[in-house]
Amino acid sequence: MQSFDRARALIDAAHAADPVRAPDGRPAELVYGERVEAWVVRLVPEASPALRLAARAQHLERWTVPRASFPEGKPGYLAWRRSLYTKQAERARALLLEAGVDADAAADVATWVSKTGLKTNAGTQALEDAACLVFLENEIGAFAAQHAAYPREKFVDILRKTWRKMSPAAQQQAVALSLPPAIAALVHEAIGGA
């Protein structure tokens, strides 16, 4: 178990370098990792230490690859996301191995963080569910404000795509969230057509 504790410390130290700060002054990616891990534990109460580490490493050093480093538009966005999945997975694997976590567990974490096997791999799905729930619970308001020029239909489409990526258990958790009325209306419109 000490190796998992060392791996957690290494992941958190990497998060600590995030130049973006949460409202409480802590590194934004550390706060994000804590939120994703908390959702994983709610969704999978028997989550293994490896799955919890994967949750914590979900956005590992994401700030090092700015969105602006890829072309505008959907193809550029998708290429950016794929590059992040690979980079974050390999970085997580390296930190776990450095901490003394066995190679099989480190490989599992890399699989989950890379989003490999979404809908077919339980660990990958748990991470995706948790990330979607963190988005809905904590980030959607800021996302909407940042993209205020988007037409309503685009927000609904984004929410519909988010909904489709989630498991039925995560969808149940999502409908129970207390959301601002305007956001809740968009979510209900999105899931009505999902």
LUMNUDREN-237090 format. One record per atom (N, C-alpha, C): x, y, z. Coordinates in pm, whole numbers, padded with zeros to 5 digits, always signed. Atoms other than C-alpha are relative to their C-alpha. Layout:
XYZ ...
//
This chain:
+00081-00119+00000 +00000+00000+00000 +00086+00126+00000 -00087-00117-00003 +00295+00235+00055 +00027+00052-00141 -00028-00045+00136 +00358+00241-00319 -00116+00084-00053 +00115-00079+00044 +00004+00370-00380 +00000+00136+00069 -00011-00129-00071 +00056+00639-00114 +00107+00087-00065 -00106-00076+00068 +00382+00740-00283 -00049+00051-00135 +00053-00042+00131 +00206+00748-00620 -00097+00117+00015 +00094-00111-00026 -00070+00970-00478 +00078+00129+00026 -00081-00119-00030 +00195+01209-00343 +00065+00055-00128 -00061-00045+00125 +00369+01220-00683 -00103+00066-00092 +00106-00058+00084 +00042+01285-00867 -00039+00137+00055 +00039-00128-00060 -00053+01560-00622 +00110+00104-00017 -00111-00094+00022 +00294+01716-00653 -00002+00051-00144 +00011-00044+00140 +00250+01723-01031 -00115+00099-00015 +00114-00092+00004 -00092+01886-00986 +00036+00136+00061 -00034-00124-00071 +00063+02145-00752 +00068+00102-00092 -00067-00091+00094 +00254+02292-01048 -00098+00072-00093 +00100-00064+00085 -00072+02394-01219 -00001+00150+00030 +00000-00145-00025 -00050+02773-01267 -00140+00057+00025 +00137-00046-00021 -00431+02804-01259 -00042-00036+00142 +00042+00022-00137 -00580+02839-00914 -00152-00006+00010 +00142+00009-00032 -00921+02737-00783 -00035+00121+00088 +00039-00113-00085 -01124+02997-00592 +00060-00005+00142 -00058+00009-00135 -00978+02861-00266 +00153+00018+00000 -00143-00024+00008 -00624+02931-00393 +00085-00122-00028 -00075+00123+00028 -00525+02568-00444 +00013-00021-00150 -00014+00030+00143 -00401+02435-00780 -00130-00059-00056 +00129+00041+00056 -00707+02389-01003 -00003-00149-00032 +00002+00141+00036 -00604+02042-01124 +00004-00091+00122 +00007+00078-00124 -00552+01921-00768 -00145-00007+00048 +00141-00003-00038 -00908+02029-00686 -00080-00091-00093 +00070+00084+00098 -01029+01863-01007 +00023-00149+00031 -00032+00139-00032 -00849+01536-00920 -00074-00049+00123 +00074+00038-00120 -01006+01535-00574 -00147-00022-00031 +00142+00013+00035 -01351+01587-00724 -00027-00126-00080 +00019+00121+00081 -01311+01310-00981 +00013-00124+00089 -00016+00115-00090 -01183+01071-00715 -00122-00016+00091 +00118+00007-00088 -01475+01158-00485 -00119-00060-00074 +00111+00057+00077 -01723+01079-00763 +00025-00149-00029 -00030+00142+00025 -01546+00751-00847 -00037-00082+00124 +00030+00073-00124 -01577+00647-00482 -00151-00009+00023 +00146+00005-00013 -01948+00737-00483 -00060-00102-00097 +00054+00090+00102 -02009+00543-00803 +00047-00144+00018 -00060+00133-00017 -01780+00249-00720 +00056-00007+00143 -00047-00003-00140 -01763+00221-00338 +00118-00093+00027 -00112+00095-00019 -01522-00074-00368 +00117+00032-00093 -00107-00039+00094 -01287+00122-00599 +00137-00039+00054 -00135+00041-00037 -00937-00020-00594 +00089+00124+00016 -00094-00111-00008 -00641+00200-00500 +00046+00047-00139 -00041-00037+00136 -00539+00192-00869 -00107+00086-00068 +00108-00079+00060 -00880+00320-00982 -00007+00138+00063 +00000-00131-00067 -00866+00597-00723 +00116+00085-00050 -00113-00076+00055 -00521+00698-00850 -00029+00045-00143 +00036-00038+00137 -00648+00696-01207 -00094+00120+00000 +00092-00113-00011 -00929+00928-01104 +00076+00127+00033 -00078-00117-00040 -00680+01161-00942 +00087+00049-00115 -00090-00035+00111 -00464+01155-01257 -00074+00036-00128 +00084-00023+00118 -00753+01225-01496 +00050+00115-00087 -00048-00116+00078 -00618+01568-01603 +00146+00029+00030 -00139-00017-00043 -00255+01514-01508 +00078+00090-00095 -00082-00098+00074 -00050+01816-01624 -00066+00045-00130 +00076-00041+00119 -00321+01912-01872 +00041+00139-00048 -00035-00137+00036 -00213+02275-01864 +00125+00008-00087 -00123-00004+00079 +00114+02181-02038 -00027-00011-00151 +00037+00011+00142 -00074+02124-02367 -00123+00090-00021 +00115-00091+00016 -00288+02434-02427 -00085-00035-00122 +00092+00023+00113 -00593+02399-02649 +00045+00079-00122 -00042-00087+00111 -00452+02684-02860 +00118-00057-00078 -00113+00060+00072 -00157+02462-02957 -00047-00093-00112 +00060+00081+00107 -00395+02274-03191 -00091+00089-00083 +00086-00082+00085 -00599+02406-03483 -00140+00021+00058 +00138-00028-00039 -00939+02565-03426 -00093-00104-00062 +00101+00088+00057 -01254+02367-03495 -00001-00137+00063 +00021+00132-00059 -01376+02021-03412 +00116-00096-00024 -00114+00092+00017 -01091+01823-03576 +00119+00036+00089 -00109-00043-00087 -00834+02031-03386 -00029-00032+00146 +00040+00031-00137 -01027+01989-03062 +00015-00149+00029 -00010+00145-00020 -01049+01612-03105 +00145-00046+00002 -00143+00035+00000 -00678+01589-03188 +00065+00040+00132 -00052-00046-00130 -00598+01791-02875 -00039-00097+00110 +00047+00092-00103 -00812+01562-02659 +00074-00135-00009 -00070+00129+00016 -00653+01245-02806 +00145+00012+00048 -00139-00017-00044 -00305+01385-02746 +00009+00007+00152 +00002-00008-00146 -00396+01465-02386 -00017-00138+00062 +00023+00134-00055 -00530+01115-02323 +00129-00081+00002 -00125+00077+00011 -00204+00961-02443 +00105+00054+00095 -00102-00062-00085 +00023+01208-02264 -00030-00023+00148 +00035+00016-00141 -00166+01191-01935 +00011-00145+00043 -00009+00142-00034 -00184+00812-01943 +00145-00042+00019 -00141+00038-00011 +00189+00774-02003 +00066+00065+00120 -00056-00069-00117 +00274+01032-01737 -00048-00068+00129 +00052+00070-00118 +00048+00856-01485 +00072-00133+00019 -00071+00130-00009 +00207+00520-01566 +00142+00022+00054 -00137-00027-00043 +00555+00669-01520 +00006+00035+00150 +00001-00037-00141 +00467+00822-01182 -00030-00121+00088 +00031+00119-00079 +00313+00498-01057 +00119-00095+00006 -00118+00087+00000 +00615+00296-01163 +00111+00058+00087 -00100-00066-00085 +00844+00552-01000 -00031-00021+00148 +00042+00018-00139 +00643+00509-00678 +00010-00145+00046 -00011+00141-00036 +00689+00131-00691 -00128-00079-00018 +00123+00074+00031 +00337+00038-00804 +00034-00104-00106 -00035+00105+00095 +00348-00291-00994 -00045+00036-00141 +00020-00036+00141 +00350-00278-01373 -00143-00025-00047 +00138+00028+00043 +00006-00438-01414 -00096+00109+00047 +00087-00106-00051 -00165-00181-01191 +00028+00131-00073 -00036-00122+00073 +00025+00102-01363 -00058-00004-00141 +00058+00014+00134 -00089-00034-01700 -00151+00020+00004 +00145-00022-00013 -00451-00045-01579 -00030+00148+00010 +00022-00143-00016 -00428+00317-01470 +00017+00071-00134 -00023-00062+00131 -00284+00415-01809 -00117-00028-00095 +00116+00035+00084 -00569+00231-01984 -00119+00088+00033 +00117-00077-00042 -00833+00410-01780 +00017+00148-00032 -00024-00143+00024 -00676+00755-01807 -00002+00031-00150 -00001-00023+00146 -00635+00712-02185 -00137-00014-00063 +00139+00017+00045 -01011+00646-02212 -00017-00121-00091 +00009+00121+00080 -00945+00309-02375 -00113-00088+00053 +00107+00092-00037 -01251+00086-02376 -00120+00066+00064 +00119-00066-00053 -01514+00344-02292 -00122-00083-00035 +00122+00081+00008 -01846+00161-02240 +00026-00150+00014 -00029+00144-00014 -01665-00178-02226 +00095-00030+00114 -00095+00019-00109 -01396-00130-01959 -00057+00074+00122 +00065-00058-00118 -01543-00071-01612 +00079+00115+00061 -00083-00108-00056 -01249+00140-01492 -00006+00125-00086 +00009-00114+00091 -01253+00362-01799 -00136+00067+00013 +00135-00056-00011 -01629+00404-01768 -00017+00075+00132 +00010-00068-00129 -01601+00494-01399 +00066+00137-00005 -00067-00129+00014 -01352+00769-01481 -00081+00096-00086 +00080-00086+00088 -01567+00902-01764 -00125+00048+00072 +00118-00039-00077 -01876+00899-01543 +00035+00110+00100 -00040-00099-00101 -01693+01087-01269 +00035+00133-00064 -00036-00125+00068 -01551+01342-01513 -00125+00074-00048 +00125-00062+00045 -01898+01406-01659 -00075+00061+00117 +00070-00051-00118 -02045+01449-01311 +00070+00122+00058 -00073-00119-00044 -01769+01692-01210 -00033+00117-00093 +00036-00104+00097 -01843+01889-01529 -00138+00057+00033 +00137-00045-00027 -02214+01904-01451 -00013+00069+00135 +00016-00053-00135 -02177+01972-01081 +00082+00127+00024 -00093-00106-00037 -01882+02213-01079 +00043+00093-00112 -00064-00076+00107 -01786+02340-01423 -00094+00057-00105 +00087-00037+00111 -02088+02385-01644 -00034+00150-00001 +00030-00143-00006 -02167+02737-01522 +00111+00084-00060 -00114-00075+00055 -01818+02866-01598 +00016-00029-00149 -00008+00035+00142 -01820+02678-01930 -00102+00081-00079 +00105-00076+00069 -02150+02844-02026 +00038+00148-00009 -00040-00141+00001 -02016+03188-01929 +00114+00025-00099 -00114-00012+00091 -01695+03132-02125 -00044-00009-00146 +00049+00021+00137 -01896+03029-02433 -00138+00060-00018 +00131-00066+00003 -02182+03274-02400 -00051+00024-00142 +00041-00024+00139 -02184+03325-02778 -00059-00125-00065 +00056+00122+00058 -02283+02963-02837 -00152+00011-00004 +00147+00006-00001 -02643+02922-02949 -00047-00110+00096 +00059+00097-00094 -02871+02727-02715 +00014-00143-00052 -00005+00134+00058 -02873+02432-02955 +00138-00064+00018 -00135+00055-00017 -02494+02395-02925 +00019-00049+00144 -00009+00045-00139 -02515+02378-02544 -00076-00131+00019 +00081+00121-00012 -02791+02120-02570 +00073-00118-00063 -00074+00108+00067 -02582+01916-02815 +00119-00047+00086 -00113+00036-00088 -02278+01927-02581 -00051-00083+00117 +00056+00075-00114 -02494+01811-02291 -00052-00136-00043 +00050+00129+00052 -02653+01539-02503 +00117-00097-00020 -00119+00085+00020 -02306+01407-02596 +00056-00044+00135 -00047+00034-00134 -02202+01419-02231 -00088-00111+00058 +00096+00097-00054 -02516+01225-02133 +00022-00138-00061 -00018+00130+00069 -02451+00953-02392 +00125-00073+00046 -00125+00063-00045 -02102+00890-02254 -00015-00062+00139 +00016+00043-00139 -02238+00822-01905 -00075-00133+00011 +00073+00124-00030 -02352+00491-01759 -00136+00035+00060 +00129-00026-00064 -02711+00457-01634 +00013+00043+00147 -00019-00037-00141 -02585+00480-01273 +00044+00146+00011 -00046-00139-00003 -02406+00808-01346 -00112+00094-00046 +00113-00082+00043 -02710+00940-01531 -00097+00022+00115 +00087-00015-00118 -02917+00875-01217 +00056+00103+00095 -00064-00099-00087 -02666+01073-01014 -00014+00140-00060 +00005-00130+00067 -02673+01353-01271 -00136+00066+00015 +00133-00061-00011 -03049+01403-01261 -00031+00043+00143 +00021-00038-00140 -03027+01432-00881 +00082+00124+00041 -00081-00117-00033 -02776+01722-00896 -00087+00124+00011 +00067-00129-00013 -02891+02063-00783 +00072+00100-00090 -00062-00088+00100 -02820+02283-01085 -00074+00133-00004 +00071-00128+00020 -02895+02650-01151 -00114-00022-00100 +00118+00025+00085 -03239+02673-01317 +00026+00005-00151 -00025-00010+00144 -03109+02784-01659 +00078-00122-00050 -00079+00117+00037 -02855+02499-01667 -00087-00125+00008 +00089+00115-00015 -03111+02249-01538 -00095-00012-00120 +00090+00001+00115 -03344+02348-01822 +00072-00054-00124 -00077+00052+00113 -03069+02283-02078 +00024-00150+00014 -00024+00143-00024 -02988+01946-01920 -00126-00079-00029 +00125+00073+00024 -03353+01841-01924 -00036-00004-00148 +00023+00000+00145 -03384+01945-02287 +00091-00100-00068 -00098+00090+00060 -03068+01752-02372 -00036-00146+00024 +00024+00142-00028 -03164+01429-02197 -00136-00045-00053 +00128+00036+00061 -03515+01443-02336 +00018-00049-00142 -00025+00041+00138 -03365+01400-02680 +00118-00093-00015 -00119+00086+00006 -03078+01170-02587 -00034-00138-00048 
//
